Structures are given as C-alpha cells and as structure tokens.
Amino acid sequence: MMGTVLVRLRNPTREIEMDAPVLVSVLLDRLEINRESVLVVRNGTIVPGDQRLEPGDEVEVRPVISGGAG
C-alpha cells in the first residue's frame, strides 16, 4: 500500500498530500512548480530534485528569495 507525503506550500499557505514514494522533481512537476523558484525542505534540510520522498515524510516548499540584503 502506498503512503503519502505531506507538502506545505506558501503563497497561499496550504497543505496537500501526495502519493509516495516520489522524487522531489516529480512532486514539483505534479504541482506545476518551477524547480528553480523553490527550495524543498525536509526536517530542516534542503533536499535536491533527485531525492526520493518516503511515505510519512513532511516537506515544505519555500520560494527562493533572490537579491541581497538591503
């Protein structure tokens, strides 16, 4: 039986569940999110696009902040 990954998104803030296991890159494709525009964070660690998310994982999709400190 497949499990799910809990995905927290910003702007607007919402939570969705996706079938797992799933690669980060596939998850973002399914959500129609540009990989270059976000960071995917699991347990406080940024995970790369080729990382496999397992059932029960919780990740946060954060927008990349561009530009320097002003």
C-alpha positions, 0 to 999 in steps of 0.5 A: 500500500502506498503512503503519502507525503505531506507538502506545505506550500506558501503563497497561499499557505496550504497543505496537500498530500501526495502519493509516495514514494516520489522524487522531489522533481516529480512532486514539483512537476505534479504541482506545476512548480518551477524547480528553480523558484523553490527550495524543498525542505525536509526536517530542516534540510534542503533536499535536491530534485533527485531525492526520493520522498518516503511515505510519512515524510513532511516537506515544505516548499519555500520560494527562493528569495533572490537579491541581497540584503538591503 
